[in-house]
Structure formats: C-alpha cells, structure tokens
Amino acid sequence: MGPVHWISSSEYNCFFQDATTIKYNTNIMRIKINNQNIDLSSDYLTIAELMHERGVKPGGTAIALNNRIVKHENWETIRLKEGDSLTIISAAFGG
C-alpha cells in the first residue's frame, strides 16, 4: 500500500492512495502530535503507519503516546484513537 494522502475541508473529508482510488470518510479522529491538533482517518492508523505517512524514520526517533514511551517493536500493533497525544522526538546528527 502506498502513502495515504488526507484531504479535509468544510465540504468533505476523503483520503486517497493513488489517482484512481478515493475513499470518502466520515470516520475522522483528532489527535495531538507535539501539541498540535491533527485530524486523521480513523480507518487505518497505527503508530507505524502514521510515522511512515509523515516520513519519520524509526532510527533515532522516540515516541511517547499519552506521556508513555512506546518501544519501536510496538509501533506496528498500537492503533491510535480519538484524543490520543503523541510526542515525537527525533535525534539530529551532524556537527
């Protein structure tokens, strides 16, 4: 499955995976990522899927879900739900 792109406006909510597949969605959830409210489709989202969609690489990244650290091996199984709060911290390398 390719990346999922989210489109939201006052008139409609939908997401698409490619130019031929558009899914209209009324299952919207709001979560916080680093204290910013984000509206997402509630149909598919694990922590791993969200990180992939946002281009966040697991190496050098720590995630807290509702103020609790989530181990990398659990990213694939933990599904996000309405009202969750994620803190994403990525290490910066270089000098």
Number of C-alpha atoms within 10 A of each C-alpha: 5 9 14 17 14 15 15 13 7 5 5 10 18 18 17 16 14 12 6 7 9 12 12 13 17 12 11 16 16 18 19 17 15 13 10 11 12 12 15 25 20 17 13 11 18 18 20 20 18 19 17 15 14 11 10 15 11 14 9 11 14 15 20 16 17 13 11 11 13 16 10 14 9 12 17 13 12 14 16 22 15 13 12 14 22 22 17 15 13 13 9 8 6 4 3
